Amino acid sequence: QEGSAYDLNINMFNVLQHTITGWPGGKPNTDDSHRPERANPAKKRVILFSPHPDDDVISMGGTFSKLIKQGHDVHVVYQTSGNIAVTDDEALKFAEVAKDFVGDTATQINFQSVIDFLNNKSENQIDSLEVRKLKGLIRRRESYAATRYIGLKDENTHFLDLPFYETGQVKKNPLGPEDIAIVKDIIAKIKPHQVFAAGDLADPHGTHEVCLNAIFAAMKQLKPEKYMDDCWLWLYRGAWHEWDIHEIDMAVPLSPSEVLLKRHAILYHQSQKDRVMFQGNDSREFWVRAEDRNKNTAILYDDLGLAEYEAIEAFKRFEY
């Protein structure tokens, strides 16, 4: 079908080579016929959807940073609060610090009641609304710390707190019309040229899949809108798996300093460090998993005869 093995080898080498780019938002004023992203518009509006408040930096922290540095209008959108993944010990620490700081003055949260609840919580007891709010705030502030470190403006950081997630239990509600409407509204507000979303469906309690289905449903409803003609959807993989080489449509190389920047951004999510509650069968911390995966992708590209890089973040374009 393809002629000689020699010709096929050259063709496949070129296909793989054309996936590599240091310009994930497209390189301005350049022939983009052999590049994974368009050159125009030079400055793109970008939505980075993150199912939990850390998937953004774990999965594409280096690409995230490049998009900002290259002048694109980047927005990160956290789809769920992630409150269930904060341990009781972590929440108790923050509640005690907050109570010590504010004393007996009136606050939105009665920290003593939170402290009492956590100290007397029985096994498998669902967190109270106040405790869930505090745990959500912990993850929200960790997200701000990480995105500020990368260089994102606070006003470009959005928290959706999708209702399907807010059960207080590992088992979530099914995706509902209200979830899709919330995702649809943020897309319609920003009118992006690029959407990055989590295509890794291996998270232990299925949140990534529900979040991705919400994006698919929202983009399908918005497809008739004119601005959606220029919107490309890129899927990244998270903390569990990576795309196989033949599935990769865009490979973004990272330098050693960018790998370190990504590690530091992940470490701002302190509640998810050391004792991760929902990490599956892999006992490694998320920053270690991410680095190993990105470095392994770079090794595979090098083994195939392409350029040698410190690490590579990989993306697959999805036709919606």
Secondary structure, 3 states (H helix, E strand, C coil): CCCCHHHHHHHHHHHHHCCECCCCCCCCCCCCCCCCCCCCCCCCEEEEEECCCCHHHHHHHHHHHHHHHCCCEEEEEECCCCHHHCCHHHHHHHHHHHHHHHCCCCCCCCHHHHHHHHHCCCCCCCCCHHHHHHHHHHHHHHHHHHHHHHCCCHHHEEECCCHHHCCCCCCCCCCCHHHHHHHHHHHHHHCCCEEEEECCCCCCCCHHHHHHHHHHHHHHHHCCCHHHHHCEEEEECCCCCCCCHHHCCEEEEECHHHHHHHHHHHHCCHHHCCCCCCCCCCCCCHHHHHHHHHHHHHHHHHHCCCCCCCEEEEEEEECC
